[in-house]
Amino acid sequence: MEASNRSASHQNAGRAIPRLLSSALSTVLLIAIPGVARSQTTAQKQTTVAAFLTEVNCSAEYKPSANAAAKPLVLKPGQLRPLAAGESLRCKSGSDLTILEVDGAHTVLPDKWVMVSAGPAPNGQGYINNAATEGDPKNMVNFFSGAYTRGAVPDASIFFSPPSGETADPDHLILRWIPPAGIGNVSITVRPENGDHDLCCDGSFSGSSGMLDSSALRAALANYRNIGAREPLRLTMTDSSGRQYSVSFSLLTPRDAKKLQLDLDEWSDKDQLMRHLGRASAFSGFGLYAEAAEEYELALKDSPGSVLLVELAAGAERRTGNVVRANELEGQLKQMMAKVQ
């Protein structure tokens, strides 16, 4: 697992669906993912990813199935929560709930349950446009074009794990960066932003490798967190020519780590695709965008033909500052779109 950090510039990254969402107090984006493999174990329930919750500004709740008890539904800025066919949701108070299909937005009055459907509802007014699946992907591709690849990116830095100004999980952090030309060997230091005492790290490392998987670094950060320190940290890399590259980040608190684990556990019994998308949503909610990007990449690896997953992965990588990978995915997205237009 790689760590990432929270910045105000990224808190709207998960709200990048175009202007149709601006007036919605609670918005659900219904989609279909063509050609998606859904492997499962005997302990997992097979699900159909039928929607994404992109914004909640009301008191909301959901039911995993028609006969299940209602649960609170909270979405943090930057999250994109997948919804399965058969789940129901509503705004209890405050305003309405808007469902955005490929063919437009639909408003549901307050305190009215709406079931997410993978096909036409019994009354013929389905919540998903089936023509936008394998039969006619062109409509879906046009709708999603650029929606998840736009938005703010971190402050300029060669580091994308942790991303600039975001949050890192000290127990799982692996440093990753885009190596400048001719960087050679480097030294790395980590210290509190306003301090002069290094927490880590002794020795010389390969700058051209683009990564550092260091148990010593993770231990030093965990010790800093465990003594209750909360000041942001600055990581500085210095090459043999004296050039320096740095990134500022904060650490995931023990309290948030427990909440995150509960959020991750929610998706543990889901099938592979839903699990990756749900975990990506949970990580994003705590500003761990590198971990979110990793989950989208894993989902994409299982279903490389999905335009939507390419777009989600590209947007997640750009949020971390991994512009090389983001550009690669966006180029792939353009080629996929050109084939169906």
C-alpha positions in Angstrom: 0.0 0.0 0.0 1.3 3.5 -0.8 0.4 6.6 1.0 -1.0 9.9 -0.2 -2.0 13.1 1.3 -5.0 15.4 1.5 -5.0 18.9 -0.1 -7.8 21.4 -0.6 -7.1 21.4 -4.3 -8.0 17.7 -4.4 -11.2 17.7 -2.4 -13.2 18.5 -5.5 -11.5 15.9 -7.7 -14.2 13.3 -7.2 -16.8 15.9 -8.2 -15.5 16.4 -11.7 -18.7 15.3 -13.5 -19.8 18.3 -15.6 -22.2 21.1 -14.6 -25.3 18.8 -14.4 -24.2 18.1 -10.8 -23.9 21.7 -9.6 -27.6 21.9 -8.5 -27.9 18.4 -7.1 -27.7 18.0 -3.4 -27.1 14.3 -3.6 -26.0 12.9 -6.9 -25.7 9.4 -8.2 -24.1 8.6 -11.5 -25.4 5.4 -13.1 -23.1 3.6 -15.4 -22.4 0.2 -17.0 -18.9 -1.3 -17.4 -18.8 -3.4 -20.6 -16.5 -6.4 -20.7 -15.7 -6.4 -17.0 -14.6 -9.7 -15.5 -16.2 -10.4 -12.1 -14.2 -13.2 -10.5 -15.3 -14.3 -7.0 -14.6 -16.8 -4.2 -17.3 -18.9 -2.5 -17.3 -16.3 0.3 -18.0 -13.4 -2.1 -21.3 -12.3 -3.5 -21.3 -11.5 -7.2 -22.5 -7.9 -7.8 -23.2 -5.7 -10.7 -21.6 -2.3 -10.5 -24.5 -0.1 -11.6 -23.8 3.3 -10.2 -21.5 5.7 -8.5 -22.4 8.1 -5.7 -20.5 11.3 -6.4 -21.9 13.9 -4.1 -24.0 14.0 -0.9 -25.2 17.3 0.7 -28.2 16.0 2.6 -28.9 13.5 5.4 -28.8 10.3 3.4 -29.0 6.6 4.0 -29.0 3.4 2.0 -30.1 -0.3 2.2 -27.8 -3.0 0.7 -31.0 -4.9 -0.3 -34.7 -4.4 -0.2 -35.2 -6.2 3.2 -32.0 -4.9 4.8 -31.9 -2.3 7.6 -31.1 1.2 6.6 -27.6 2.5 7.1 -26.2 6.1 7.2 -24.7 7.1 3.9 -21.8 9.6 4.1 -19.6 10.7 1.3 -16.4 12.8 1.9 -15.0 15.2 -0.6 -13.0 13.4 -3.2 -14.8 10.1 -2.9 -16.6 8.2 -5.7 -18.6 5.4 -4.1 -19.7 2.5 -6.2 -23.3 1.2 -5.9 -24.5 -2.2 -6.7 -27.7 -3.1 -8.5 -30.3 -3.8 -5.8 -29.1 -1.2 -3.4 -31.6 1.6 -2.4 -30.9 5.1 -1.2 -32.6 8.3 -0.2 -32.2 11.7 1.2 -34.1 11.8 4.6 -34.2 15.5 4.9 -32.7 18.8 3.6 -33.4 18.5 -0.1 -33.8 16.1 -2.9 -31.7 13.4 -4.5 -30.7 13.6 -8.1 -29.9 10.6 -10.3 -27.7 11.3 -13.3 -28.1 8.8 -16.1 -26.3 8.8 -19.4 -29.5 10.4 -20.8 -29.9 13.1 -18.2 -30.6 14.0 -14.6 -33.6 12.7 -12.6 -34.8 14.2 -9.3 -36.3 12.1 -6.5 -38.3 13.9 -3.8 -37.1 13.8 -0.2 -37.8 10.7 1.9 -38.4 8.6 -1.1 -36.4 5.4 -1.6 -34.9 4.8 -5.0 -33.4 1.4 -6.0 -30.3 1.3 -8.1 -31.1 -0.9 -11.1 -29.0 -2.6 -13.7 -31.9 -2.6 -16.1 -35.4 -1.2 -16.7 -37.5 -1.0 -13.5 -40.9 -2.7 -13.5 -42.6 0.5 -14.5 -40.4 0.8 -17.6 -38.5 3.8 -16.2 -35.1 2.2 -15.7 -32.3 4.0 -13.9 -29.7 2.9 -16.5 -29.6 3.3 -20.2 -28.9 -0.2 -21.4 -28.0 1.1 -24.9 -24.9 2.5 -23.4 -23.5 -0.9 -22.5 -22.1 -3.4 -25.0 -24.8 -2.6 -27.6 -23.8 1.0 -28.1 -20.8 2.1 -26.1 -20.5 5.4 -28.0 -23.1 7.2 -25.9 -21.3 6.2 -22.6 -17.9 7.1 -23.9 -19.0 10.6 -24.9 -20.7 11.1 -21.6 -17.6 10.1 -19.6 -15.1 11.9 -21.8 -12.7 13.8 -19.6 -14.9 13.7 -16.5 -12.4 12.0 -14.2 -9.2 13.2 -15.8 -9.9 16.9 -15.2 -9.4 18.8 -12.0 -6.6 20.1 -9.8 -3.3 18.4 -9.4 -0.8 18.6 -6.5 1.8 21.2 -6.3 4.7 20.5 -8.6 7.0 17.8 -7.2 8.7 14.7 -8.6 7.1 12.7 -5.8 3.7 11.1 -6.3 3.8 8.8 -3.2 3.2 10.6 -1.0 1.6 13.3 -3.2 2.3 16.9 -2.3 0.2 18.3 0.6 -1.6 15.0 1.2 -1.8 12.2 3.8 0.5 9.2 4.2 -0.1 6.0 6.0 3.2 5.5 7.9 2.7 1.7 8.2 2.6 1.2 4.4 4.4 4.1 2.8 6.6 3.4 -0.2 8.2 6.4 -1.7 7.8 6.8 -5.4 8.9 9.6 -7.7 9.5 10.5 -11.4 13.3 10.4 -11.8 14.8 13.5 -13.4 17.4 12.8 -16.1 20.9 12.0 -14.7 19.8 11.9 -11.1 22.2 9.2 -10.0 22.4 8.3 -6.3 20.6 10.4 -3.7 20.3 11.0 0.0 16.9 11.3 1.7 15.8 13.2 4.8 12.5 13.5 6.6 11.9 16.0 9.3 9.0 18.1 10.8 8.3 21.1 8.7 9.4 23.5 11.4 12.0 21.3 13.0 15.7 20.7 12.5 15.9 17.1 13.6 15.9 14.4 10.9 13.6 11.4 11.5 15.2 9.4 8.7 17.2 8.2 6.6 20.8 7.2 6.6 22.7 6.0 3.5 22.6 6.5 -0.2 19.9 5.4 -2.6 19.4 5.0 -6.3 17.5 8.0 -7.6 16.9 6.5 -11.0 15.0 3.6 -9.5 12.0 5.9 -8.8 11.1 4.2 -5.6 12.3 3.5 -2.0 10.7 0.6 -0.1 12.2 1.3 3.4 11.2 -0.4 6.6 13.4 2.1 8.5 11.4 5.0 7.0 8.1 3.4 7.9 9.3 2.7 11.5 10.5 6.3 11.9 7.2 7.7 10.7 5.2 5.3 12.9 7.2 6.3 15.9 6.6 10.0 15.2 2.9 9.3 14.9 2.7 7.2 18.0 4.2 9.9 20.3 1.2 12.1 19.2 3.1 14.4 16.9 0.9 15.9 14.2 3.1 18.5 12.5 3.4 18.0 8.8 6.6 16.5 7.5 9.0 17.5 4.7 10.8 14.9 2.7 13.9 16.1 0.9 15.9 14.3 -1.7 19.4 15.6 -2.6 21.4 14.2 -5.6 25.1 14.1 -6.0 25.1 17.5 -7.7 23.4 19.2 -4.8 20.0 19.5 -6.5 17.1 19.1 -4.1 13.5 17.8 -4.5 11.0 18.0 -1.7 7.4 17.2 -0.8 5.4 18.1 2.3 2.8 15.7 3.7 0.9 14.7 6.9 0.4 11.3 8.6 -2.8 9.4 8.9 -3.8 9.6 12.6 -4.4 6.4 14.6 -8.1 7.4 14.9 -8.5 7.8 11.2 -6.6 4.6 10.6 -9.3 2.7 12.6 -12.1 4.4 10.7 -10.4 3.6 7.4 -10.1 -0.1 8.3 -13.9 -0.1 9.0 -14.5 1.4 5.6 -12.3 -1.1 3.9 -14.0 -4.0 5.7 -17.3 -3.0 4.1 -16.0 -4.2 0.8 -14.2 -7.4 1.9 -17.0 -9.8 0.9 -17.7 -8.1 -2.5 -16.5 -9.5 -5.8 -13.2 -8.4 -7.3 -14.4 -5.4 -9.3 -16.6 -4.0 -6.6 -14.0 -4.6 -4.0 -11.3 -2.6 -5.9 -13.7 0.3 -6.6 -15.0 0.3 -3.0 -11.5 0.3 -1.5 -10.5 3.1 -3.9 -13.4 5.1 -2.6 -12.4 4.5 1.1 -8.8 5.5 0.5 -9.9 8.7 -1.3 -12.1 9.6 1.7 -9.0 9.8 3.9 -6.8 11.6 1.3 -4.8 8.4 0.5 -4.8 9.0 -3.2 -1.9 6.8 -4.1 -3.7 3.8 -2.6 -6.8 4.8 -4.5 -4.9 4.9 -7.7 -3.5 1.5 -7.0 -6.9 0.0 -6.6 -8.2 1.6 -9.8 -5.1 0.2 -11.6 -5.8 -3.3 -10.2 -9.4 -3.0 -11.5 -8.1 -1.9 -14.9 -5.7 -4.8 -15.0 -8.6 -7.2 -14.7 -10.7 -5.3 -17.3 -8.4 -3.5 -19.7 -11.2 -2.9 -22.2 -13.3 -0.7 -20.0 -13.3 2.9 -21.0 -14.6 3.9 -17.6 -11.8 2.1 -15.7 -9.2 3.7 -17.9 -10.7 7.1 -17.1 -10.9 6.5 -13.4 -7.3 5.3 -13.2 -6.1 8.3 -15.2 -7.9 10.7 -12.9 -6.6 9.0 -9.8 -3.0 9.0 -11.1 -3.3 12.7 -11.9 -4.5 13.5 -8.4 -1.3 11.9 -7.0 0.9 13.9 -9.4 2.0 10.9 -11.4 1.6 12.8 -14.6 3.6 10.3 -16.7 1.1 7.5 -16.0 -1.8 9.8 -16.2 -0.8 11.0 -19.7 -0.3 7.4 -20.8 -3.8 6.5 -19.7 -5.3 9.6 -21.2 -3.7 8.7 -24.5 -5.1 5.2 -24.3 -8.5 6.7 -23.5 -8.4 8.9 -26.6 -7.6 5.9 -28.8 -10.5 3.9 -27.3 -12.9 6.8 -27.8 -11.8 7.2 -31.4 -12.7 3.6 -32.2 -16.3 4.0 -31.2 -17.0 7.5 -32.6 
